[in-house]
Amino acid sequence: MNALVILPTYNERENIAEIVPAVRRATPDADILVVDDNSPDGTQDVVRELQKSDPKLHLLGRKGKEGLGRAYIAGFKWGLERGAQYLVEMDADFSHRPEDLKRILEALPEADFVMGSRWVPGGATVNWGLGRKIISRGGSFYTRQILRYPVRDWTGGFNGWKAATLQKIGLDSVRSEGYSFQIELKYRALRLGLRGIEIPIVFEDRRVGQSKMSSRIVFEALYRVWGLRRISI
């Protein structure tokens, strides 16, 4: 297993039926892992049907919702146990474009981890209001001032990791469960002296279903940033 694309899901039945084939077209040789938190809408049933025609599509079902961070850690561990060399985090709702996957994977050999960024030159958001842009860009600015590393998009979730990078971080040491997980993982890697690069991506609103993002989740993540300064590496 060379590259593994990890898609966490909860009630993504409609999206998963479209995103898996789109990821497959963008990365024909990659393995795909859907990490599902026991979705009541039958997301896992759709994945099992897709598996019949895609031997490199995998399903990891969990007992219930434990947070985005726990889902990704479960996916990372699954991939590392099977020898994946490159592991990519990606939303299952088309907010992350499958066509950007190739550039993330192409950049990984030159760095320890790659961050898909909305806020570097060439990056963009589609159909975002002014308030949402202020919250997102302001959150990354706030995090940058506290953690003192020049990352432009701290909260972005479209990221690629070398297996060696995740092993050095030590996944059992990661404490964040929600959206602060993205900040903590990047911070731990940078604190270890590992090299991360940002490449531009276009972030679009989800096509189907209800967003799980809220201002409460964002502000909770930013509150937890202060605690990251006290972690030992």
C-alpha positions in Angstrom: 0.0 0.0 0.0 1.7 3.2 -1.2 -1.0 6.0 -0.8 -4.1 5.8 1.4 -6.9 8.4 1.2 -8.9 8.5 4.4 -12.6 9.7 4.3 -14.3 10.1 7.7 -18.1 9.9 7.5 -21.2 10.4 9.5 -24.5 10.4 7.6 -22.9 10.9 4.2 -24.8 8.3 2.2 -25.5 10.6 -0.8 -22.0 12.1 -0.9 -20.1 8.9 -0.4 -21.7 7.3 -3.5 -20.2 10.1 -5.6 -16.9 11.0 -3.8 -15.4 7.5 -3.9 -15.6 7.2 -7.7 -14.3 10.8 -8.0 -11.3 10.0 -5.7 -10.7 6.8 -7.7 -10.6 8.8 -11.0 -8.2 11.3 -9.5 -5.9 8.7 -7.9 -6.3 5.4 -9.7 -3.7 3.5 -7.7 -4.4 4.8 -4.2 -6.2 2.8 -1.6 -9.3 4.5 -0.1 -10.5 4.0 3.5 -13.9 5.2 4.7 -14.0 5.6 8.5 -17.7 5.6 9.4 -19.0 6.5 12.9 -22.0 4.1 12.7 -24.1 6.4 10.4 -27.8 5.7 10.8 -28.5 6.7 7.2 -26.8 3.6 5.7 -23.5 5.1 4.6 -21.8 1.8 5.3 -24.2 -0.1 3.0 -23.3 2.2 0.1 -19.6 1.6 0.7 -20.1 -2.1 0.8 -21.9 -2.0 -2.5 -19.0 0.1 -4.0 -16.5 -2.4 -2.7 -17.9 -5.0 -5.1 -16.3 -3.2 -8.0 -13.3 -1.6 -6.2 -10.9 -4.0 -4.4 -8.8 -1.0 -3.1 -11.8 0.5 -1.3 -11.9 -0.3 2.4 -14.4 0.3 5.3 -13.6 0.8 8.9 -16.8 0.9 11.0 -16.8 2.4 14.5 -19.3 2.0 17.2 -20.4 5.7 17.3 -19.4 9.3 17.1 -16.1 10.0 19.0 -15.0 13.1 17.2 -13.2 13.9 13.9 -9.7 13.5 15.5 -10.4 10.0 16.8 -11.8 9.0 13.4 -8.6 10.1 11.7 -6.3 8.5 14.2 -8.2 5.2 13.7 -7.7 5.6 10.0 -4.0 6.5 10.3 -3.4 3.4 12.5 -5.2 1.2 10.1 -3.1 2.4 7.2 0.2 2.3 9.1 -0.5 -1.3 10.2 -0.9 -2.2 6.5 2.3 -0.4 5.3 0.9 2.8 3.8 3.7 5.2 3.0 1.5 8.3 2.3 -1.7 9.0 4.1 -4.1 11.8 3.1 -7.0 13.4 5.2 -9.9 14.4 3.0 -13.6 15.4 3.6 -16.2 13.2 2.1 -18.6 16.0 1.1 -16.7 17.5 -1.9 -15.6 20.5 0.0 -12.1 19.1 -0.8 -11.7 18.7 -4.6 -10.5 15.3 -5.7 -8.5 17.0 -8.4 -6.3 18.5 -5.7 -5.3 15.1 -4.4 -2.7 14.5 -7.1 -0.8 17.7 -6.2 -0.8 16.8 -2.5 0.6 13.4 -3.2 3.2 14.7 -5.7 4.4 17.2 -3.1 4.8 14.7 -0.2 8.1 13.2 -1.2 9.7 16.7 -0.8 8.4 17.3 2.7 7.4 15.5 5.9 3.8 16.7 5.6 1.7 18.7 3.1 -1.1 21.1 4.0 -3.8 22.0 1.5 -4.2 25.7 2.1 -7.0 28.1 1.3 -5.0 31.1 2.4 -1.8 31.0 0.3 -1.5 32.5 -3.2 -3.6 30.4 -5.5 -5.9 29.1 -2.8 -9.5 30.0 -2.6 -13.0 29.4 -1.2 -16.2 29.1 -3.2 -19.6 30.3 -2.0 -18.4 31.5 1.3 -19.9 34.6 3.0 -17.8 37.3 4.5 -18.5 36.1 8.1 -17.2 32.6 7.4 -14.1 33.9 5.7 -13.4 36.2 8.7 -13.8 33.3 11.2 -11.5 31.0 9.2 -8.8 33.5 8.4 -9.0 35.1 11.8 -8.7 31.6 13.4 -5.5 30.8 11.6 -4.1 34.3 12.4 -5.0 33.8 16.1 -3.4 30.4 16.1 -0.3 31.7 14.3 0.3 34.4 16.9 0.0 31.9 19.8 1.9 28.9 18.4 4.5 31.0 16.6 4.8 29.0 13.4 4.1 30.7 10.0 1.3 28.3 8.8 -1.3 30.2 6.9 -4.1 27.6 7.2 -4.0 26.0 10.6 -7.6 24.7 10.6 -7.6 23.1 7.1 -8.3 19.4 6.9 -7.0 18.5 3.5 -3.5 17.3 4.5 -1.0 14.6 3.5 1.4 12.8 5.9 4.3 10.6 5.4 4.1 7.4 7.5 7.4 8.3 9.2 6.0 11.7 10.2 2.9 10.1 11.9 5.2 7.6 13.7 7.4 10.3 15.0 4.5 12.3 16.3 3.1 9.3 18.1 -0.6 9.1 17.5 -1.4 8.0 21.0 -0.1 11.3 22.3 -2.6 13.4 20.3 -5.4 14.6 22.7 -7.7 16.7 20.4 -10.9 15.0 19.3 -12.7 17.7 17.3 -11.5 20.3 14.8 -8.6 21.3 17.0 -7.1 18.0 15.9 -5.9 19.6 12.7 -4.1 22.3 14.6 -2.5 19.9 17.1 -1.2 17.4 14.6 0.5 20.2 12.6 1.9 21.8 15.8 3.3 18.5 17.1 5.0 17.9 13.7 6.5 21.4 13.6 7.7 21.2 17.2 9.6 18.1 16.3 11.4 20.0 13.6 9.6 18.3 10.7 9.1 20.2 7.5 5.6 21.0 6.3 4.7 22.9 3.2 1.4 24.5 2.1 0.1 24.2 -1.4 -3.0 26.0 -2.7 -6.4 24.3 -2.8 -9.9 25.4 -3.6 -12.4 24.8 -0.8 -16.1 24.5 -1.9 -19.2 24.2 0.2 -20.6 20.7 0.5 -22.9 19.5 -2.3 -25.4 17.5 -0.3 -26.4 17.3 3.4 -25.9 19.5 6.4 -22.5 21.0 7.5 -21.2 19.8 10.8 -19.2 23.0 11.3 -20.5 25.6 13.7 -19.2 28.7 15.4 -19.2 26.8 18.7 -16.9 24.2 17.2 -14.5 26.8 15.8 -14.3 28.7 19.1 -13.8 25.5 21.1 -10.9 24.6 18.8 -9.3 28.1 19.2 -9.7 27.9 23.0 -7.8 24.6 23.0 -4.9 26.3 21.2 -3.6 27.7 24.5 -3.3 24.2 25.9 -1.1 23.1 23.0 1.7 25.4 24.1 2.0 23.3 27.3 2.3 19.9 25.6 5.7 18.1 25.9 7.2 16.7 22.7 
